[in-house]
Amino acid sequence: MIMDYKQAGVDIQAAEQALDKIKKMVKSTFSPQVGEQWGNFGGLYKIDENRYLVASADGVGTKLKIAMDMNIHDTVGEDLVNHCVNDILTLGARPLFFMDYLATGKLNQQCFVDIIKGITNGCVNNHCALIGGETAEMPGFYSPGEYDLAGFIVGEVNSSKILGSSKIKFGDIVLGLSSHGLHTNGYSLVRKIFSDHHISWNQTFPGLKGSLGENLLKVHKTYYPLLKSLLDSDSLHGLAHITGGGIEGNLSRIIPSGLQAEIEVNWEIPPLFQLIEKIGEINKNEMFKVFNMGIGMIVIAGEDKQTEILKHLTDHRGEVFKLGIIKSGRKKVELHL
């Protein structure tokens, strides 16, 4: 049976329709300080003539279920921080501070310490202060050993350095930065596939280093250390964090009207994604809608800056791929599989 995300319980189209229904309500709360960039990876709030705060909130999703199954809890906190940092990075922001929310039925002290260890590792690596959080014990709400985790980040960007659709131009180049596996998206589909086939997280497969579960728990990569020194230059025009919705769904969020991104799938798809596609009998187009497929961040830059940026990325041990170019079109992404 061919599997897709909707059959696993996640309906991306329905979620997008729900967001359309709340836009008017959300915008009714806006003050003049709120940046008009609905649909981006973070929210903008003007604090003076030259600076904006950039805020975002996210979770780790059902990747937590695999962490619980394997009793490995010291990575999901780092996933959380890195995901949030990447989201505000797409607007050119540097992280300032982070807060977390942990909810569980009954607090397990060692599990709690391991989770916070991951969060602090993520904050240290991204030069971000963990200034507080909330730990909620809710007996009867969660099954024994279960918990949920969410994070909230605030960063800062100079108004002249905000990245996004206003800076993206015809002829710009499109580069892709490699991911560390699935990051934090697609896990509901993955869990259903391997559960239906009675495959243990401890099982090993050719092409994967370590067990299946260890590969699925690889930490969501942060791109801030790699890109931070470029933020004050005029080299970068746009960044897209490739999360739920894949390359097309996320890159299209920053493409301006009258232009489109032409993307060639010219990189080798990592073995983990190939394994998921094969065992789940998932259509190739569905794979690219659900997963990052080996590309965790997309960089858009001026063609005249290509050599400079490629040198910077390779000098800093970044694995980068030349994916395509920005052309005239109808505000979309053409993904050539």
N, C-alpha and C positions, 0 to 999 in steps of 0.2 A: 504494500500500500504506500503510495506516494504521500509524504508528509509535508505540511506547511505550518507556518506560525499560528494561523487562526485555529487549526485543529489542536494545537498545543495550548490554546486558551488565550492567546494574545491577538487582538484584532486592531492592527495599527490604523486602518481606515476609520474604524468606529471612534478611536481615540482622537483622531484629527477632527472628526465631525463634532465631537464633544467640545474640543477646544474652540472651534468656530462659534459655538453657542454661548460661550462665556466671555468672548472678547469684549463685547459692549459693557458688560458688568465690570470687568477688570479695568477697562479704560476710564470708567466713571470715577475711579479712585485716584487717577493721576493728578499730580500737581504740575506746575510749570517746570519744576526741576527734573521731571522724568524724561529720559531720552526717548525719542520716538523711533524705537527699533524693535517693534513687536516681532516675536518669532525667532529672535537670535538666541544664542546659547546662554546669555546672561542679561540682567536688567541694569540699565544705566540711570544714575541719579546724580545730578549736577550739584557740587558742593561750593564751587566758586567759578569765576570766569574761565579758569584754565583747567579745572579738574573735575572728573567724574568718579564716583564710586561705582563699582561693577559687582553685582551680587548674583549668586546662583545657589540652588539647592538640588540635591540628588540623593540617590540611594544605591545599593549594590544589587538589588533585585534578587532573583532566586538563585544566584550564585551562592547565596548564604546557605541554601539547602545542601549544597555539596560540601561546604565548609563544615556544616553540622554533621553530615554523614561521616566525614573523615576525621572529625574532631580536630580540625586545624583552623584556628581562629585568629592567628597573628598576621594574616595577609589581607583580610577583607577591610580592615580599617585603612590600610594604605591604598587599597582600591578606591575607597570612598574619597579620600583626600585628592588623589591624583585625578579622578574623574572631574571633581569640582574645579580643580586648578586648570585643567585643560579647557573646561567650558568658558571660564572668564578670560583665559589666554586668547581665545578666538577674537576677542574685542581689543586685544593689545594690553590687557591689564596684568599688573603684577600683584600677586596675592599679599594681603595684609594680615587677615586673621580668619580663623576657622572655628566653628562650633559643631558639636555632634549631638545626636539624639539616639539613645539605645533603649529599646523597649523589650521586656521579657516577662515571663510569668513569675519566675523566681530567680533571683540573681545568683549565678555561679561565679564565685570570686575569681577563679583561675581563667575562665572564659572571658570575663570582664577585663582582667589585666591584659590578656593576650590581644583583645580587640583594641584597647587603648594603646598598647605597644605599637600596633600597626598604624594607628592614627598619628601617633607622635613621630614615627619614622617618616610618614608622608609629609608631615608639617616641617620637619627638619630638612628633608631633601628639597622642599619647595620654598624654604625661607619664609615660613608662614607660622604665625603664633596661634597655638590652641588656647583660646582665652576662656573657654567654659563649655558647658553642655548640659544635658538632662538625661538622667537614667531613671526610667519608669518601670516599676514592678507592678504587673497587672495580673494577679492570680486569676486563673480561669479563662483568660483571653488567649494565651498562647499555650501550646502543648509543651510538656516538659522538655527542656533542652533547646527550645526554639527562641529566637529573638529576631528583631528587625533593627535596621541601622539606617540613619539618614545623616546628611551633612549639609552645612550651610557655610558659604564662603563669601568674603568681601575683599575686593581688590581695588586698585586705583589705576586710572589712566589719564594722561594729559589729553585734553579735548582735541588737539591737533594730531594725536597719535592713535585715535580710535580706528581700528581695522573694520572692514566690512564692505558692503556693496558700493558705497559711495566712492571707494578708492579703486575698485576693480575696473580695468579698462580692456578694450579690444586689443588682442595681441599678447596679453599677459600669459605667462607660463604657469602650468599646473604641475606641482610636485607632490609625491606621496611619501610619507614617513612610515616605516614599518611598525606594526603592532606587536605586543606580547600576547599572542593568542586572541581569545574572544573578548578580552577586557571585561566589561560588565553587562554585555547585551547578548541576547539569544539563548539564555540558559533555560527558559521554560521549554523551548523546543528541544534543546539538547537533552534535558532530563527525561522528557517523554520518549525520545528516540531510544536512548540507552535502557530505559526502564522497560519499554515494550519488547526489547530484544534480550532482556535479562542479562545485561552486561554490567559487571561490577566496576566501581571506580578504581579498584585495585588492579584491574586487568591491564596488560601491556599490549602494544601493537607495534608492528614494524614501522619505522620512521619517527616514532615518538620516543623522546628521552624521558624515562620514568613512566609512572602509571598514567592511565587516562585521567584520573582525578587530579593528580599533580599538574598535569598539563592544563586542565580546566581551571585550576586555582592560580595560575600564573598571574602575577600582579599587573593590574592595569598600568600601562606605561605613562609616566608624566613627560610632557614635551617642553615644559617650562625651562629646565636647565639647558636644554639644547637650543632654545629659541630666544631666551631672555636678552642676550646681547644684541639681537637684531631689532628689538622693540623700539629703541630710540632712533633707529635709522629710518630711511624712507624705502628700504628694500622690500618690506612686506606690504602687500595690499589686502590680503585676506587669509583667514585660517578657518578650516572646518574640522570640527571634532567628529570623527566617524563612529557614531554610536548606533542606537536603534534606528532603523530606516536605511542603514548602509550608506554607501558612497552617494548614491543618487539623492536619497532623502535628506541628507545633511548638507551636502555641497550646494544643493539647490536653494538652501536657506539664505545664502550670501550672494547669489548671482543676481546682478541688477537687471532691470527690464531692458530689453533690446539686445541682450547678450546670452550666450550659452556656453557651457563647458563641454569640450570634446575630450573624452577620456578613453584611452586604450588600455585594456587589461594586459599589460606586457610584463608583469612580474609573476614569479612562480608562486602559486597559491600554496600556503603552508600545509604540511601533512595533516594537521588536526582538522582543518576545514574540509580537506579531501575525504577524510575518514567519516566525518559527520554527513557529508553529501552522499557518500556511498551507502552507509548503513541505513540512513533515513530515506534513501531514494528521493532526495529533494531536488526539485527543478533548479537549474543553474540560476535562473532569474530570481527565484525565491531566496537562494543562498545569498545573493548580493543585496537583497532587500532587508534581510535579517541580520547578517553578520558584517564585520568590517573586512573580512577576507584577506587580512594581512596588512591593511593600510589603516593606521590609527589616527592620523592627522594629515590633512591636505593643506598645502601651502600654495598661495597664489601670489605671484610677484611679477614685476616688470621684466620684460624680455632682456633689457639691458643689464639687469642685475643677476641673470642666471648663473654666470661663472662665479661671481662673488658668493652667492648663496650656496651653491653646490660645494664650493671649497670650504665654507664655514661648516656646513653640515657634516661633510666627510672628515674634516679636521677634528670635529667633536664626536667622532665615532657614530654618527647618525647613518642609518641605512635609508637611502633615499632613492626614489624612482622618478624618472621623467614620465609623467602620465599624459600630458596633452597641452591644450591651449584654449584660450578664451576667444570665441568667434561671435559674429553677429548671429542673433537667433531670438528665441521666444522664452527667455528666462527659464532655462531648463538645463538638465545634464544629459548628454548623449553618452551612454556607456557602451562601448563596443566590446562585447564578449568574444 
